[in-house]
Amino acid sequence: MNSINTSILSPKRITGLLAFAIVACLLFPSCRQQDVREVVIKTPGLKNQACAKIIQDAFMRQPGIVSVRPDLQKREIIVKYNSMVIALKNIEFTIAGVGFNANDTEAQTNAVAALPPECR
């Protein structure tokens, strides 16, 4: 029985398993380090450039955000982000946390009160 255990854990066998694990991580998407996506978030309170700046500034503190682009005419925020670092719901909560509705996520009441009048 000892000879069976020795052959299972031989250095050659361990090296082969490590090589397989490395190749598997390179080939399978579950081992990805980043997954950059772009999402459009409906933001009805996005009325002007001052409102857009408030939202953009909130994302300056968020890891995983690649870019934030407002579309004032459509009242939308286009966010490019790394989904391996930040989730869509966290992006919506960030927008709601500074006082704006984001898709179905309601703005935080105290944050709305702190907005400049032109953004309420």
N, C-alpha and C positions, 0 to 999 in steps of 0.2 A: 504494500500500500504506500510506503514512503516513496518508492520510485515513481508512482503515478503523480503524487503531489509535486515532486521535484520537476518533472517534465512540464507540468502545467504552468509553473512559475519560473521557467528557465529564462535567462537573460535574452535569449534569441526570441522567445515567445513574447516577452514584455516589450521588446523593441518593435516587433511586428504590430502589436496592439497599439502602441503609441503612434506609429506611422499611420495606421488605419484611422485613428482618432483625428489626427491632424488633417488628413485628406478629407475625411467626412466633414469636418468643420469648414473646410474651404469650399466644398461642393454643395452643402445643404444650407438653405436660407435661414434655418433656425440659429445658425452660428454667425449671422450677419452682425456687423458692428454698427451699421446705420441703415436706416430705411427712410429716406427723405420723401415726404409727401406734401401735397399742396391741398389746402381746404379753403372753401369759401364760407364765411360765417356771416349770416344775416345780422346786421346791427342797425336796427331802426333809428337809434338815437344819434347815429353818425351824421351830423348836420353840416359840419364845416371842418376846416383844417385844424382848428384848436381842439376839437373833439378827437380828431385822428391822432394828434400829437399825444394826447393823454393816453390813448390806447397803445400807441407805439412805445411810449416811455415805460409803460407797465411791462412790456415784453423785453426790455433791455436787461431786466434782472432774471429772466427765465432761461435756463440752459436748454439746449435742443432747438431753439428757434433760429431758423436760417434767415428768414425775411418776413416783414409785415408790410403789406401794401394796401392802403385804403382806396376804396372806390366810392367817392362821395355821391356820385349820381345814383348808383344802385344801392347806396347805404350798406355796403359790405366791406368786410376785411378779408383780404386774401393772405393766408399765413402759410409759409413754407416751413416745415418742421421735421425733425428727426423723430419718428415714432418710437424708436428704441430708447429715447431719452424722455420724451414728454407725450402724454396722451391727449387726444382731441378734447376730452372733457376738461382737462386741466387748462387748455387754451381758452375754452368757453368760461371757465371759472375765473380766469385772469381778467377777461373782459368784463364780466359781471362784477368783479371785485373793485373795478374802478368806476362803476356806475352805469354801465350800458348792458342792455339785453343782448344776449349772444345765442342765436338760434332759439332753442326752447329754455335756455337758462336765464332766469330772471336776474336783473341787476340788484345788487345789495342796496337796501334802502338808505343806509348811512352814507354809502359812496355816492348815491344820486344827489343827496343833499349837499355834498361837498363839491359837486361839479359847478363850473361857472354857469351863469344863467343861460348863456347861448347854447349850452349842451344839455340842458334839462328838458 
